[in-house]
Amino acid sequence: MALSNVLHAPAAGFNFDHAARNAELEGLFDAQIPKPVKTGTTIAGVVFKDGVVLGADTRATSSEIVADKMCSKIHYIAPNIYCCGAGTAADTEKTTELLSSNLTIFSLNSGRNPRVVMAVNILQEMLYRYHGQIGASLILGGVDCTGNHLYTVGPYGSVNTMPYLAMGSGDLAALGILEDGYKPDLELDKAKELVRAAIHAGVMNDLASGNNIDICVLTREGVDHIRPYQVSQYKDKRKTKYKYGAGTTAVLTEKVVPVKLEVVEETVQRMDTA
Amino acid sequence: MDSVPVNGVLRSRLIETTIMALEYDGGVVIGADSRTTTGAYIANRVTDKLTPIHDRIFCCRSGSAADTQAIADVVTYQLGFHSIELDEPPLVETAANLFRASCYRYREELTAGILVAGWDRRKGGQVYCVPIGGMLVRQPVSVGGSGSSYIYGFMDSNYKPNMTKDQCLELTAAAVSLAMERDGSSGGVVRLASISKDGVERRVILGNQLPKYSTH
């Protein structure tokens, strides 16, 4: 069986450890339960002749405020596998980090490079076990010895594999571009342009997607993570400098009080370095 | 169905489909449409709902995509293990029982309607139906999914015992096309497979090659 948790096996069945805690927290916060930061995103991926191109926008929203203008949604999983994440920002971040560290341990233990299908299976097992409570919609892309792969894993644990995919709140806009422009065995430039156009459609037509566009190209030779690939045309210029030089605040008086410390107890423990 | 809103809207992906399986002398023919929906959005228009469980045993999945994929993975593992222990190809009835065991035990948590079909040396081609709730019954012909309602009449009047493999394939393609025509939750392409002692043959009928029935 896959080594999804190397250090200890996960408990069987669904995990409702936090249900009681969450219920109590709801009571404490009264009306204002803090809203999780969502990535309200457009992410897309395309399989081309020599590999896979992944793309994402860079806006993270907290209701109607943009919480992060330069958020990184293309996460590192392994040297040959990257993952775009849509949904709840914390969930996608932590899920991909967990996957990445488990795959690294697997690589070290077995001496093998991880395969994309292994990453997908581990993600599927984990998300299904949490029954949709982890709000992560992921697009996994990578190149391994068996070829170029692109998968999507839904929050409930369903997996689909397609030559082109889009997820997130801007997925319909992106998918329109992909459906129209995709052909099998595209060249690298065409593939990058297709993914850029797809994310751009999401950025333009979805309020929750925006700012810059990141692209990640994965091939047998290596990875090219271009951040940003396209910069937003709606950047603001700051009106003044917000840095305060030394001396801005006047010092009126200065008083130094040394703190007396006594040695009360001293123990020496030898370290066995044999 | 089980659209649990967590942190906003997180719909589960459903395979509200049309699936069917029929026995013929020497094997089985199975067919399905290719649509997976999340609410009103088609999440995957080229889904493969015919999932191999073993060399000569397949299952047709309907219901929740996540649940059926998970159950199929579990049964594939259990059946593979069982087959290696026995040092023999497993029986279709065994596979069907493994599905039933999972679907019945977790009936409150799962939404899975599955058709198990395959060939084994003891009883030849067999079709077993494991609907939502975890019943198990063997039937010579079985249809499932939301689109099945529209083709019960068609199947009752057109299925005859002892048809040839090609007649079965034609009938399956026709039935699934008719269901796709009427059921909004079914569509895309028609995937067919025939399983016999000689192996598995898979076929896809694209949208523009489907048998046409509407004249209006």
Interface residues (C-beta under 8 A of the other chain):
Chain A: F14 P36 K38 G87 T88 Q124 L127 Y128 G132 Q133 G135 G154 P155 Y156 G157 S158 V159 N160 M162 L172
Chain B: V4 V6 N7 G8 L10 S12 R13 T36 T38 Y41 A43 N44 V46 T47 S64 A65 A66 Q69 A70 E109
